[in-house]
Amino acid sequence: MDYEKELEKILRASPLLWGMIEKAPSFGLDSYYFGAGAIAQSVWNSLYRKDALYGIADVDFVYFDADLSYEKEDSCIKLVQGALQNPFLGIDVKNEARVHLWYPKHFGYSIPPYQNLEEAVDSWPTTVTTMGVRLEKDRLHIYARFGLDDVFHGIIKPNKIAVKKEVYEAKCRKWKAKWPELTVVGWDD
């Protein structure tokens, strides 16, 4: 199976998510992705014959801007959330260039600043969420450091670059409760 084509087919079948993907180039950002859970969960919903938005609480929209000011990020958050506002899904917008500034307070430990957007995506907690998508010249561009095999086989594995065991295990418990068909690989396996 061509997983990239299948992923695009799945995302196109979700009018809400695909509409967001189509709208994003109008934001004028050079480096951005829709990523993480909403993408993987869309695949699982297709695999396990659930409604397109089942279990998806929000959509992660990440971008990279060297301007680290709170004001610049806040204006981008307002732009993206305003344009993508809908009654079904939250929109979580983050400038990944700023993550190291708030990470210690939120997670209790420091991380170095990311040098680019892909480095940030590469640090996300699981192999199935270490991915992002965006339109480039009307074609779906997929960035997936670990490929798409795990997500299409329903296998969750830890990505230990920046996440702690407790965070990984909490995500796995939450997802397994919604998609019991998933296979979870333990932190120490």
HULIN-V56345 format. One line per field, one symbol per residue. ss: DSSP state (~ for helix, > for strand, _ for the rest). A space follows every 10 residues. Layout:
BEGIN
ss->???
END
This chain:
BEGIN
ss->__~~~~~~~~ ~~__~~~~~~ ~~~~~~~___ _>>>>_~~~~ ~~~~~~~___ _______>>> >>>______~ ~~~~~~~~~~ ~~~~_____> >>>>>~~~~~ ~~~~~~~___ ______~~~~ ~____>____ >>>>>>__>> >>>>____~~ ~~~_>>_>__ ____~~~~~~ ~~~~~~~~__ __>>_____
END
